[in-house]
Amino acid sequence: MTPEISPTAPIEWRTARFTELAADDLYDALQARLAVFVVEQQCAYQDADGADRRAHHVLGWRWTPSGRVLAAYCRLVEPGVKYAEPSIGRVLTSAAGRRQGLGKELMRQALALHDALYPGQGNRISAQRYLERFYGGFGYRTVSAPYDEDGLPHVEMLRAGR
C-alpha cells in the first residue's frame, strides 16, 4: 500500500550521479520507475538500459508518518548517450503525489540542473504524445512525427539551448 503524500509537506530535492546514489535511493528510484512505467502504463520494456550510469538523477521526497517516500524522479542523461544533446527522461510522479504540481517542480529542478551543467546546449526528449502541451510549457517544441515506443505514441521534442 502506498502511503498518502500530503501536498503541504515540504519536498526534499536531491541530485546525484549514479555512483553517488545510496543503495536505498537507487532502489526507491527503480521501484518507482517500475510502478509507473511497467505496472501502471502496462509497458513491458528494458528499464535498465545502461544510461543510468551516465546520468544525473533528480529525486524528490516527501515525509509521511511512515517515513520518506519518493514522490518525483527523473534522470538527466549526458550528451551522446541517447541523443547528441543531453536528455531528460524517466520523468515520473508517484501515484500518491499526483495533482500537486510535482511534475512541474520536477521539470524546473531538472532544467535548472541541465542549464548549470550544459549551458547553451539544447535538451532533446522522447515524450508521450499526451504530454506535448506539458513539455511545451517548458520551451520544448515537437521536432518529429508521432512514433510508437514500447506500444505508446511518442514524439521527439527539443528545447533550445539557453
Long-range contacts (C-beta under 8 A, 24 or more apart in sequence): 2-69, 2-94, 2-95, 2-96, 3-64, 3-65, 3-66, 3-67, 3-69, 3-96, 4-64, 4-96, 5-62, 5-64, 5-69, 5-71, 5-94, 5-96, 5-97, 5-100, 6-62, 6-64, 7-100, 9-62, 9-63, 9-64, 10-62, 11-60, 11-61, 11-62, 11-71, 11-72, 11-102, 11-105, 12-60, 12-61, 12-62, 12-63, 12-68, 13-58, 13-59, 13-60, 13-109, 14-58, 14-59, 14-60, 14-61, 15-56, 15-57, 15-58, 15-59, 15-109, 15-113, 16-56, 16-57, 16-59, 17-55, 17-56, 17-57, 18-52, 18-53, 18-54, 18-55, 18-57, 21-57, 25-57, 25-59, 28-59, 28-70, 29-57, 29-59, 29-70, 29-73, 31-70, 32-70, 32-73, 32-92, 32-94, 33-73, 33-90, 33-92, 35-94, 35-95, 36-92, 36-94, 36-95, 37-90, 37-92, 40-95, 41-152, 43-150, 43-151, 43-152, 44-150, 45-150, 47-90, 51-75, 51-77, 51-81, 51-82, 51-89, 54-78, 54-81, 55-81, 56-113, 56-117, 58-106, 58-109, 58-110, 58-113, 60-102, 60-105, 60-106, 60-109, 62-97, 69-94, 69-96, 69-97, 70-94, 71-96, 71-97, 71-102, 72-97, 72-102, 72-103, 72-105, 72-106, 73-106, 74-106, 74-107, 74-110, 76-110, 76-113, 76-114, 76-117, 79-118, 79-121, 82-124, 82-126, 83-124, 84-124, 85-121, 85-122, 85-123, 85-124, 85-158, 86-114, 86-117, 86-118, 86-121, 86-123, 86-124, 87-123, 87-124, 87-125, 87-126, 88-114, 88-123, 88-125, 89-125, 89-126, 103-134, 104-137, 107-135, 107-138, 111-138, 111-159, 115-162, 118-161, 119-161, 119-162, 120-161, 120-162, 121-161, 122-158, 122-159, 122-160, 122-161, 123-158, 123-159, 124-156, 124-157, 124-158, 124-159, 125-156, 125-157, 125-158, 125-159, 126-154, 126-155, 126-156, 126-157, 127-154, 127-155, 127-156, 127-157, 128-152, 128-153, 128-154, 129-153, 129-154, 129-155, 132-157
